[in-house]
Amino acid sequence: MKGKKIAKEAREALIKAIDESGASKKTCCEILLLSDRRYYRWKKWREPEKRTAWNKTRPEEIMAILEVAKSEGQADLRAAGLMVYGHETGKYYCSPSTVQKALKSNELAAPYEPPRRKRNCKKPEVRDLITAPNQIYCYDGKDFFLTNGLKVTVVPILDIGSRKNLKNGVYVKSFDGKDLIELWDITLFEQGIDTSKLAILSDRGSQMKCDLVKNHLTEKWSVTLLFARPYTPDDNPWIEAYNKSLEYHPDRPERFETVQDVIDWADLHGRLHNDYPHSALGYVRPNDEHVGLGNAIRQQRKENLKLASCKKGEVGVLLRL
């Protein structure tokens, strides 16, 4: 606004100087490197009149909103509730945003407080546990929608140490604690590991943190349960990255007609993922890392590089000779 005011004053001073110079307008404009058309346009310019919007809220409407907001019966209503009350009673007609502005300008609106993380929620310390496969698993749900709008949720289980997709649960509309118990029973039975040394990481979904699931996993399988903090996907980035690949993989079908199509895609993606070299594993396949071949493969690659380097050195010596 200050810059516009300075420009206006400079324009008016320039027009006044041309008018009072005594020379012709054309000569003055040529000296100032100003076109005569611009001079006459500046000369005719007038400050635009301030107009009031036709739908601006009138003072009596603001007073009606404040009167209702201060009344004992409607004091607990939010902006949307006050809007509905005004339309139903005919006292005023406006949008919830207008009500909110009226309340805020008169200091009647409650201050907004963003949701805070619970103080007892600590960051799960899991990276120190990722030293080998079968030490920490993670899981989460990923929603897909069929062409008819039906929601199908895929719940993949991932071994963080080897990045291998161990199992996928597919559920129509929603899933509950009993579904997770069955999925974990099948997965842990197939792996055949000492579950007392196993930790399971998940978010704080109602199915994951319900007492039914927690008691079953801790009592029957003796696993350690870890939970990510609310609104913090970085606490469990492994399953988030897997679910992103599940959604945006180049081989993903454009649409799903039936639930079986989602099941087939989840199985196919798991096979593709497990048989593809993973950068976090030194480009070892998750299938190989999961069975303990990762260190041997990486060591063999180092020896191959040393051998190739020695051969290049011998060839270089022969060329110099």
Buried (B, 14 or more C-beta within 10 A) or exposed (E): EEEEEEEEEEBEEBBEEBEEEEEEBEEBBEEEEBEBEEBEEBEEEEEEEEEEEEEEBEEEBBEBBBEBBEEEEBEEBEBEBBBEBBEEEEEBEBEBEBBBBBBBEEEBBEEEEEEEEEEEBEEBEBEEBBEEBBBBBBBBBBEBEBEEEBEBBBBBBBBBBBBBBBBBBBBEEEBEBEBBBEBBBBBBEEBEBEBEEBBBBBBBEEBBBBEEBBEBBEEEBEBBBBBBBEEBEEBBEBBBBBBEBBEEBEEBEEEBEEBEBBBBBBEBBBEBBBEEEBEBBBEBBBBBBBEEBBEEBBEEEEEEEEEEEEEEEEEEEEEEE
